[in-house]
Amino acid sequence: MSALPPRAEQALTAFDAAPGWEQRARLLMQWGEQLEPLADSERCEANRVHGCESQVWLVGEQRDGRWHFRASSDARLLRGLLAVLLARVDGLDDGELARVDPSEWFSQLGLARQLSPSRSNGMHAVLQRMRELTAG
């Protein structure tokens, strides 16, 4: 796989330095606060990700062959998970995005064991929605 996007490298460094779940959870909350906000008009049914217990909205656009996503959720912890997932996929092309394994990414961050099955399924649903958007 190609090198990680710069924000993904930052995430890895930050989460590697967090010694335990409590510190990682706090770090997740901080990352979630950095998400680029969605306009109220973007928090619509057409942008909602189905398969998540919490409400999640995802907007994607392609610029110069590279994908850029914005997302939000009504759940704080989920916003953090979205932020680190977006860090992993930002700027990828269609093929690179298709090869992203969210389980592997959250394992690299030291978060996989704390992800409940429903949150894990939610992150897979977000990635699936990204792939649907990239398929046009």
C-alpha positions, 0 to 999 in steps of 0.5 A: 500500500502507498504511504499514508496521507499526512493527517493519517501519519499525525493520527498514528503518531498521536495515538501511539503516544497515548498509553491507554484507552482513557487517553485514546478516548480523550484524543478521539474526542479532540480529533472529533472537535476538529472535523470540518462542520457540515452545513445544516443543509448537508445534514439531510437524508441524502447524506445520511449513512445507513447502518450506524446506530447514531446519526452520521452524515457524509459528504464527498467530493472529488478534486483532481482525481482525489477524494475529500470527505466531510462527515459529522455525527450526533455522537461525540465518540463517533465524531472522533472515529470519523475524524481518524477515518477521514484522516486515513482516506483523505486525498486518496483516489478510487483505487486506493480508497477501495483498498482501505481496511477500516479494521486494520486502520483502527488496529494500527491506532490501538482502537480496535479492541475498544470498538463495540461491534455496532461502532465497528459496523458503523465505520464499515458502513461509512467506508461503504458509503464512501465507496458508493460515492466514488462509484458515482 
